[in-house]
Amino acid sequence: MTGSLSLRLSHLPVTAVEFITDTVVLVGSGASLITYDTQTRSKVAEIAALSNARIHGIICLKDKQLLGNGYRVIAFGSKGWSIVRVCIYSDDKLSMELEQQYLTRDWIKAAHWVYDSNVDCWMVALALAHNRVIICDPNSGAVVSCAQCEEHCILYAAAFFGKTLETLVVASGTVFNQVLIWNPNLQAGDIDQCVDSPIASRLCAHDGVVFGVQFSREGDLVASVSDDRTLRVWNIKEAPCDNQPIATLFGHQARVWKCLVLSKYLVSASEDGTCRVWCRNGNAVGEAVDSWKQCRKNVWSLAANASETLVVSGAADGSICVWAVDVVSGKRVSSNEDLIASEIPTQAEYLPEGVAPRAAEHIRSFALGPSSNPDTFAIMDSGCVLRKRGTLLSDSKAWVLMFYMPELAGYSMVCSTLDGSLTAVGLRDGSVLLLAMSPNNDSVIRHIKRIHGTSVSQLAFSAESESAYDLITMGTDRRVIWSRIRVSGQISWDVLAELRLPGRTRMATAAVSSVAGWMAIGSQNGGLYVYDLPLYLRRLASTTHTAAHEELPAEVPVLELSAHWGKIHGECETTSVVFKTWSP
């Protein structure tokens, strides 16, 4: 898996996720517990795990020696918790069975499997909203022992660390912007009569309610996320009395709900619909290295598999996303040595004679040449087009003036094909300038045509072959034009159709498929608009060579909208549209 996999599993929010194996995910949506296989990309089984409550946490007991081919799973939410047995068989079939359902007196904020050596069995530890811990028998639900933190306060989050009752540690995220680290002094009897357990560390730095806490696998680090939009990391082993975090990470644009501490990364999930990935090297936490966009609002849950190759996130729109962690590496620019800086020459070095220098000359837009000819083209605010040969030449001498065009001064919208062989420049007067390298790469082939009555505001290329390109352009009057461009020693240009977009829709991207017979336009406000191509336009678009011009209609036809999804991406811009064909 080299990217991400997204699937909408439910019409209800996904409020809990957990890997039960490296490839099978447990998903909590509403009161239902769902198993999802990331390899087959399918929902395997579903069971009602709670009564009248949403599942807010899933904890698996993965001791196969004790449980054979089965796993015991805690699902909790509100004041209820249940035990579900999940069995995975040798033929990859899976079954789920609800064993027991229980209720507590208080809201449950965290759950944990913990081993009791006195009775030689696994117990269930529950952290409650009033900063209490109870140890329960999973077979009967009976409270065996309990503990009360010395700070009697309300919690919004909690986490456990430790496999036995003797090593159990609690991190409590309070409504008073603090994280409290404490060891439960477990006692039998009524929880209201418990002797208070002392606080080992009080972590104070957040400026808002703490919504999520998480221990590292080693237990030395604690990560917390908050209403203040930050993720903070604390070293509770080396400096347990130091209130200052070792890292404070900014990047989210809204409240942060969940976090994960992996061996090489930290991951956070937020109200802004994204997951952010931050690099980690031991106790050193660095900058953000990736941002995963899932939905318009609220990614509620996070989990990683045991090998830390996959991360799954669940969102308010009922979707889950499975992210491949290995694609994060290589995206980060570690130092200035990873960058190639190039100085632009002074205006005196490239301005043609008679052209007055500008007070604030700058690059208005740029384009990259084809991979076989890795040059860079810079369109300056003055209307000069500069070319830099190669990628490793960093001084200003590498830039030469290709040509000067007054129409480019002060306005230019640029788009290039993916292979860099063709560049289109939209002008203020409604013209589009096409630039292609000559076969010997010594000069630029130019072709300009005025196809709009207003300034060209958007351009997009779509290619189905190496010699022909579809260019879709939009003017400020929202008139969209579809052109077919062919480059073979010279540029051939045919305007094929005009398209009508509804209301105030503005194009962001576009794609054409003559095989499917469709054109699709993605809009700046998250919409997708599809047009059915007439048969003669499909034939024209699919031919290798330019057809005789008499085959084109005398007037440019207008294509009407066939189907549309106005808010398919919410308020986010639709940035890419791709047609994929396959054989059944």
URVEN-V628077 format. One record per residue. RES is the residue in three letters. PHI is phi in degrees with one decimal (999 if undefined). Layout:
RES/PHI  RES/PHI
//
This chain:
MET/999  THR/-113.3  GLY/-149.4  SER/-130.5  LEU/-125.6  SER/-122.4  LEU/-151.5  ARG/-90.6  LEU/-90.8  SER/-151.3  HIS/-85.4  LEU/-103.8  PRO/-59.7  VAL/-92.7  THR/-104.1  ALA/-154.5  VAL/-141.8  GLU/-162.8  PHE/-79.9  ILE/-98.8  THR/-130.6  ASP/-68.4  THR/-126.7  VAL/-107.6  VAL/-113.9  LEU/-96.1  VAL/-123.9  GLY/-103.8  SER/-136.4  GLY/64.3  ALA/-92.8  SER/-92.3  LEU/-108.1  ILE/-117.6  THR/-102.2  TYR/-131.0  ASP/-98.0  THR/-73.0  GLN/-79.8  THR/-86.2  ARG/56.2  SER/-144.4  LYS/-78.9  VAL/-97.1  ALA/-152.8  GLU/-149.9  ILE/-147.1  ALA/-80.8  ALA/-95.3  LEU/-126.9  SER/-108.5  ASN/58.7  ALA/-154.6  ARG/-81.2  ILE/-77.4  HIS/-113.5  GLY/-161.5  ILE/-134.2  ILE/-129.6  CYS/-107.0  LEU/-101.0  LYS/-105.0  ASP/-83.7  LYS/-69.6  GLN/-63.4  LEU/-79.3  LEU/-111.1  GLY/64.9  ASN/-92.4  GLY/-115.5  TYR/-128.1  ARG/-101.1  VAL/-124.0  ILE/-93.8  ALA/-119.4  PHE/-134.5  GLY/-178.7  SER/57.3  LYS/-107.1  GLY/-115.0  TRP/-146.4  SER/-142.4  ILE/-112.6  VAL/-121.2  ARG/-97.1  VAL/-115.2  CYS/-116.3  ILE/-114.5  TYR/-98.5  SER/-62.9  ASP/-89.8  ASP/70.3  LYS/-77.3  LEU/-139.2  SER/-135.7  MET/-129.0  GLU/-138.1  LEU/-77.7  GLU/-86.9  GLN/-147.1  GLN/-127.1  TYR/-135.9  LEU/-124.9  THR/-117.1  ARG/-82.2  ASP/-136.4  TRP/-70.4  ILE/-91.9  LYS/-106.2  ALA/-160.1  ALA/-137.1  HIS/-162.0  TRP/-83.9  VAL/-137.5  TYR/-92.1  ASP/-106.5  SER/-69.4  ASN/-66.4  VAL/-114.1  ASP/56.5  CYS/-156.6  TRP/-87.4  MET/-115.8  VAL/-109.8  ALA/-98.1  LEU/-123.6  ALA/-95.8  LEU/-105.3  ALA/-65.0  HIS/-97.2  ASN/61.2  ARG/-123.6  VAL/-127.9  ILE/-124.1  ILE/-107.4  CYS/-120.8  ASP/-80.2  PRO/-68.0  ASN/-85.3  SER/-121.2  GLY/82.0  ALA/-69.7  VAL/-80.3  VAL/-88.3  SER/-153.9  CYS/-153.4  ALA/-152.6  GLN/-125.0  CYS/-69.8  GLU/-63.7  GLU/-93.5  HIS/-86.6  CYS/-143.8  ILE/-91.9  LEU/-107.3  TYR/-104.1  ALA/-155.2  ALA/-159.6  ALA/-149.7  PHE/-112.9  PHE/-142.4  GLY/115.9  LYS/-98.0  THR/-122.2  LEU/-62.0  GLU/-72.4  THR/-104.3  LEU/-67.5  VAL/-127.4  VAL/-120.0  ALA/-113.4  SER/-108.8  GLY/-95.3  THR/-99.6  VAL/-76.4  PHE/-101.5  ASN/70.4  GLN/-120.0  VAL/-115.0  LEU/-107.2  ILE/-104.4  TRP/-151.0  ASN/-102.4  PRO/-64.2  ASN/-89.3  LEU/-71.0  GLN/-139.0  ALA/-80.7  GLY/108.7  ASP/-70.5  ILE/-63.8  ASP/-70.7  GLN/-105.6  CYS/-69.5  VAL/-76.9  ASP/-62.7  SER/-92.3  PRO/-71.6  ILE/-85.6  ALA/-83.8  SER/-144.6  ARG/-118.0  LEU/-99.8  CYS/-122.8  ALA/-159.5  HIS/-67.3  ASP/-106.5  GLY/-158.3  VAL/-55.9  VAL/-86.7  PHE/-97.5  GLY/-154.6  VAL/-135.5  GLN/-154.6  PHE/-84.8  SER/-71.9  ARG/-62.6  GLU/-84.6  GLY/84.4  ASP/-88.2  LEU/-112.1  VAL/-125.8  ALA/-109.0  SER/-135.3  VAL/-127.2  SER/-149.7  ASP/-63.4  ASP/-84.1  ARG/72.8  THR/-114.1  LEU/-114.7  ARG/-119.3  VAL/-120.0  TRP/-126.0  ASN/-99.2  ILE/-91.8  LYS/-91.6  GLU/-78.4  ALA/-137.5  PRO/-64.3  CYS/-97.9  ASP/-85.9  ASN/-77.6  GLN/-86.5  PRO/-71.0  ILE/-80.5  ALA/-155.6  THR/-124.2  LEU/-110.6  PHE/-106.2  GLY/161.8  HIS/-73.4  GLN/-102.3  ALA/-156.4  ARG/-59.3  VAL/-109.0  TRP/-100.0  LYS/-136.6  CYS/-150.9  LEU/-128.2  VAL/-114.6  LEU/-100.6  SER/-67.9  LYS/-115.7  TYR/-141.7  LEU/-117.0  VAL/-127.4  SER/-127.9  ALA/-123.4  SER/-135.4  GLU/-63.4  ASP/-77.2  GLY/85.4  THR/-122.4  CYS/-112.9  ARG/-109.3  VAL/-115.5  TRP/-123.8  CYS/-77.5  ARG/-140.5  ASN/-130.5  GLY/66.3  ASN/-90.4  ALA/-91.8  VAL/-115.1  GLY/-110.6  GLU/-86.0  ALA/-67.6  VAL/-116.2  ASP/-162.9  SER/-137.6  TRP/-105.5  LYS/-90.8  GLN/-113.7  CYS/-153.8  ARG/-71.1  LYS/-154.5  ASN/70.8  VAL/-95.0  TRP/-92.1  SER/-139.0  LEU/-144.1  ALA/-161.4  ALA/-124.3  ASN/-76.8  ALA/-63.7  SER/-82.4  GLU/59.0  THR/-94.9  LEU/-130.1  VAL/-124.4  VAL/-114.4  SER/-130.1  GLY/-119.5  ALA/-126.1  ALA/-68.4  ASP/-85.5  GLY/85.7  SER/-99.0  ILE/-121.0  CYS/-124.4  VAL/-107.3  TRP/-108.9  ALA/-84.7  VAL/-70.2  ASP/-67.1  VAL/-75.3  VAL/-68.6  SER/-64.3  GLY/95.0  LYS/-87.8  ARG/-89.5  VAL/-86.7  SER/-79.4  SER/-155.6  ASN/-64.1  GLU/-67.5  ASP/-82.1  LEU/-107.1  ILE/-115.0  ALA/-99.1  SER/-139.5  GLU/-80.3  ILE/-81.7  PRO/-64.9  THR/-69.2  GLN/-60.9  ALA/-63.5  GLU/-83.5  TYR/-131.9  LEU/-66.2  PRO/-63.4  GLU/-63.3  GLY/94.0  VAL/-95.2  ALA/-72.9  PRO/-64.7  ARG/-94.5  ALA/-65.6  ALA/-135.9  GLU/-68.3  HIS/-158.9  ILE/-75.8  ARG/-86.3  SER/-162.4  PHE/-146.9  ALA/-145.2  LEU/-100.4  GLY/-75.3  PRO/-63.6  SER/-60.8  SER/-73.4  ASN/-140.1  PRO/-73.5  ASP/-101.0  THR/-120.4  PHE/-114.7  ALA/-118.3  ILE/-97.9  MET/-85.8  ASP/-63.6  SER/-76.5  GLY/101.7  CYS/-84.0  VAL/-110.8  LEU/-105.3  ARG/-126.8  LYS/-112.9  ARG/-76.0  GLY/72.2  THR/-111.8  LEU/-101.2  LEU/-83.4  SER/-103.8  ASP/-86.2  SER/-67.8  LYS/-68.6  ALA/-71.5  TRP/-91.9  VAL/-131.8  LEU/-78.7  MET/-82.8  PHE/-166.5  TYR/-119.3  MET/-139.5  PRO/-56.3  GLU/-64.2  LEU/-83.4  ALA/-64.5  GLY/81.2  TYR/-159.3  SER/-166.0  MET/-112.0  VAL/-121.7  CYS/-146.5  SER/-122.8  THR/-69.4  LEU/-61.1  ASP/-84.8  GLY/75.2  SER/-80.1  LEU/-140.1  THR/-126.5  ALA/-114.1  VAL/-123.6  GLY/-87.9  LEU/-110.6  ARG/-67.5  ASP/-86.5  GLY/94.3  SER/-84.6  VAL/-123.7  LEU/-103.2  LEU/-103.7  LEU/-125.9  ALA/-139.4  MET/-73.3  SER/-67.4  PRO/-55.3  ASN/-91.6  ASN/63.8  ASP/-93.9  SER/-144.8  VAL/-109.0  ILE/-82.6  ARG/-117.4  HIS/-148.2  ILE/-126.5  LYS/-147.2  ARG/-92.0  ILE/-119.2  HIS/-122.3  GLY/-92.1  THR/-131.0  SER/-58.7  VAL/-81.2  SER/-103.9  GLN/-142.8  LEU/-138.6  ALA/-150.2  PHE/-104.4  SER/-137.2  ALA/-128.2  GLU/-112.2  SER/-148.1  GLU/-78.9  SER/-110.8  ALA/-130.1  TYR/-132.1  ASP/-97.4  LEU/-112.6  ILE/-113.7  THR/-126.2  MET/-135.8  GLY/-92.6  THR/-66.5  ASP/-86.6  ARG/67.5  ARG/-82.7  VAL/-108.8  ILE/-120.7  TRP/-107.9  SER/-121.7  ARG/-110.2  ILE/-114.6  ARG/-126.1  VAL/-123.3  SER/-154.1  GLY/80.7  GLN/-143.8  ILE/-99.3  SER/-107.9  TRP/-138.0  ASP/-124.6  VAL/-85.4  LEU/-95.7  ALA/-163.8  GLU/-112.6  LEU/-119.3  ARG/-112.3  LEU/-102.9  PRO/-75.0  GLY/53.4  ARG/-99.2  THR/-62.8  ARG/-121.2  MET/-68.8  ALA/-118.2  THR/-155.0  ALA/-158.5  ALA/-151.0  VAL/-127.2  SER/-132.7  SER/-71.5  VAL/-67.8  ALA/-77.6  GLY/78.0  TRP/-130.7  MET/-124.8  ALA/-126.9  ILE/-123.3  GLY/-97.1  SER/-106.0  GLN/-70.6  ASN/-108.7  GLY/85.5  GLY/-98.5  LEU/-133.4  TYR/-125.9  VAL/-117.4  TYR/-122.4  ASP/-89.9  LEU/-83.4  PRO/-59.0  LEU/-59.4  TYR/-68.0  LEU/-73.0  ARG/-62.6  ARG/-65.1  LEU/-63.8  ALA/-70.9  SER/-94.6  THR/-72.1  THR/-74.7  HIS/-111.9  THR/-62.0  ALA/-74.6  ALA/-60.0  HIS/-65.2  GLU/-69.6  GLU/-74.2  LEU/-78.5  PRO/-66.2  ALA/-61.7  GLU/-112.2  VAL/-66.9  PRO/-70.3  VAL/-108.5  LEU/-92.9  GLU/-92.6  LEU/-66.4  SER/-97.2  ALA/-155.6  HIS/-154.6  TRP/-127.8  GLY/-66.7  LYS/-134.1  ILE/-64.5  HIS/-114.4  GLY/63.8  GLU/-91.0  CYS/-85.4  GLU/-66.9  THR/-81.4  THR/-96.2  SER/-153.6  VAL/-131.3  VAL/-133.9  PHE/-93.1  LYS/-122.6  THR/-111.4  TRP/-150.5  SER/-98.8  PRO/-66.8
//
